[in-house]
Amino acid sequence: MTTTPSPVPIARAEIDQRRLFDLYQIVPDADEYTEILELERRWIVPLAEHYRRTAPRFESHRELLRTLSDFLTREGAAASDNHRFLAEEATLEQFKVVVGEFAMDGLTESLSLLPVIPRLPYRSGMAVFRVMVDELGCGNDDMAHSELYRELLRELGMPTEVADYRGSSQQSHAYVNMFHWLASRAPSPEYFLGGYTYFEASVLYGFRSFAQAAKRLGLKSGRYYTEHLYIDMYHSKQMRVALNEMAAARDLDLSAVWSGVELTSAIVNDATETAISIAREKVRA
């Protein structure tokens, strides 16, 4: 079976993503929780439902994984002009704009994902936990991915606190909010398994232009990107293990798994294209 990405209905919707980010950081009272539900209802809930409703009919999770491989191959071969520009032409100032757009994610990488582990069957959760342990540096503070991002920011002469990047785009906030929703708010953990299985595999081509730009610009701390290109092959395998173990433990909602794939692809690509476009417009070479 093969499939092509569905047209994206609304990747970020017209909601205040900054407000949703703030609400996700607190223990909400009744009014704040009602606000969370309303913001999600206007944004990510209908998007997830669209992709669940239009998902192919899979006979098994193995068929879904084969279809995901085809999806990733086609997406990886269709690099946009923005990716080409970043890799080959972006100036240091333009690269800094892109780095700033993703700083909220880079500085908090994986922390919002931890709540999904108790939502998963034990062996599935342990496969995901192995990925999380890697993301957090395996106990080595200096190798945590968030610390690698701080190294990059410091080399670029940029601030290293999340609060300094609250002025980034709605799309960048949606990118961070999506991971919180997948791990903590989605109606079943299948959405997370689909989304993060896709994400860990897509980084292998999605970060190439970032790594090439960092190398071309002579940045020593470009290892934030090269570390992902190295370790995410292992992470991709672990996420497939997580899906296999979930399927062994109970029946999978394969439509929800696939919804997570397309949902994540839509929001990540929207944020990436927006970040590079902002850099191209804001800082003229």
N, C-alpha and C positions, 0 to 999 in steps of 0.2 A: 504494500500500500504506500502511496505517496500523497502528500498534501502540500499546498502552498499557503503561506500566511494569509489569514483573512484580512480584509480591509479593517483598519483600526477605527472603531467608532469614535471614541474619545479617549485619548491616552491619559489626560490629566483633568479633564472637565474644568468647568469654571467655578472652582471652589478655592478657598484660601488654604493652600497647602501649608503655608507657614503656621497658620492657626492649628491645623491638624497635627503638625509636628509637635507643637507645644502641648497639645492635649495628650499625645501619646507618651509624653515624658512624665506625666503626673498620675497620681491616684485620683481619678475623677469623682466628683460628687454626682448626684443624680442629674442635675442640670447639665453638667459638663459631659456626662455619658450620653445624654440625649443629643447633645451637639455632635459628639463623635459619630453616633449612629446616622445622623442627618448628613454629615459631610461624606461619610462612606456611602450612603445611599445615593448621593448625587454623583459619586465618582467611581469608586472601584467595584462596588457591588454589581452595578449593571454591566460594567466591563467584563468582570469575571463570568457573569451569567451569559453574556453574549458568546464568549469563547467556549463555555461549557455546552451551550445549546448548539453551536456550529461545529463541535469537535467531530472528527471522524468516528465511525463505529469500529472500535478495536475488538478483536477476538480475545486478546490477551495483553498483559503488560509487556511481553516480549515483542509483540507486534508494534506496540506503542514506541518502544525503545528503538526499533528499526526505523520507524517513521521519524522519530526525533533525529536520528543520525542523518537521514535525508534532508530534513529541515535545516539542520546545522550546516550541512555541506553547501546547500544552496545559499543560505544566508551569508556564510563565510566567503563565498565566491562573488558576492554582490557588494563589495566594499563601495561606499559612497564617495563622492567627490570630497566631502568634508574630511573623511578619513585620509584620503590621498593628500589633501592640503596639509593636514596636521603632520603627517609623516614626512612630507617633502618640502614644505614651504613655510610653515608657521614660524614666526619670529619668537624670540624668547618672551617678549611681552605678551604675544598672543597665546603662547603655551601657558604662561602664568594665569591667564584668564580661565583657560580650560581647567587647570589644576584647582583654581579657586572654586569653580563651579562644582567640582566633585569632592571638595574638602570635607563637607559635612558627612559624607559617606566614608571617606578615607579615614577620618579621625575617630569614627565610631564603628569601624568595620566589624561585623559579626555579632556585636553585643546584643542587638535587637533580635537575633536569631535564636538565642539560647532557650527561650520559652517553648520552642517547638519540640524539644527533645522529650519531655514527659508526655507529650501528646501522641507519640509514636510507640508502636510495639518495641519491646526491649532491643532486639537485635537491629532493627531499623534505626532506632534512636542512637545506638552505639556507633553505627556507621556514620551518621550525621555528626555525632560528638567528636569522632576522630578528625573530621574536617574542621570543626570548631577549634579543637585543640591546636591544630596547625595554624589556623588563622590568628590565634592568640599567642603564637610564638613558642608553643610547647614548654611554657614556663620561662622562656628566655625573653625578658622584657624588650631587649634590643631587636628581636626578630619578629615581634608582633607586627602584623601588617599595619596597624594604626601607627606604630612607632616608625616604620619605614616611610609612611606618608609624612609624618612630622619631619623626618630627615629631608625629604624632598622639599617641603615647605621652607625649612630653615635654609637650605641651600639657595632657594629662590628669593630669600629675604622676605618671606611672607609670614603672617602670624599663625599660631598653632592652636588656637582655641576655637571650638565649634561656634561660639557666639560671634566670632569675627566674620563668619560666612552666612549669617542669617539674611543677608541682602542678596544671596544668590537666587537664581531663577525659580519660578514655580515648578518647572520641570525637574530641577535638581532636588527640590524638596519632595516632589512626588516619587522620585527614585528612592529616597530614604524611607518615605512613608510606606511604599509598596512592601519593602522587606519586613517592616513591622507588621503590616496586615497579614502577609503570608504566614508568618510565624505565630502570631498571637490572636489574630482576629478572623481569619478565614474560617468558614464553617466546618471544614475538615482539613486534616494535615496533608491530604493529597495535593491541594493547591501548592503548598510549600514544596513538596517533593518534586512536582513537575517544574515549578519555577526555578528551584535551586539546582536541579539536575541540568536544566537548560543553561542556567547562568554559569555554572562552573565549566561547562564545555564551551560556551560561547566566548569566554574570556580568552581562550587559546587563539582566537582570531580578533576579538574585539579590542584587545590591548596591544596588538601589534603596532598600530600606528602611533600609540602613545610611547611605546618602547623605542621605536625608530626615531621619533621626534626628540626624546630625551638623549639618545645617543648622538644624534646629529648636532644637538645643541651643547654637547660636551658636559652633560650633567652626571655627576658621580652617583647621585641618589636615584637615578633611573632604575635602580634595582627593585624599587617598589613594583614596577611593571614586569621586569624580567623574572622576579621571584614568582609572580603569578603565572607567567608563561611556563615556568618550570613545574611548580607544585600543583597547578590546577589540573594537570593530566591525572595525577593521583586523586585529587578531589573529585574529579568527574567520575572516576571508577568507583569511589566510595559512595557517591550519590546513586549510582546504578545498583550497588549492593543494597543501599537503603530501600530502593524501590522493590528489589527482588525479595528482601526480607519482609517488607510490608505485605507483599502479595502472598508470601508463604504463611503469614499470620492471620490474614483475613481477606475477604473480597475487597478489591480496589475499585474505587469510583474512577474509572479510566477517563471519563469525560472531565472530571475535576482535575486530574493530573494534567491532561492536555490543556485545559484552561490555564493552569499555572504556567505552562510553557509559553503560550501565546501572549498572555498577560504580561509576563516578565519581558519577553522580547519587545513588545510594543512600548512599554514604559522606559526600558533601558535605551532603546534606540531613539526614542523621542528626546530623552535627556541628553544623550550623546550628540545628536545632531544639533540640538539647541545650543549646547555649550560651545561647540566649535563655531557655529554660526554667529553667536554673540562675540566670540573672540575675533572673527574675521571682520565683523562690522565695527566693533568698538576700537580696535587697534589696527590702523592701516599700516601695512608693511612699508 
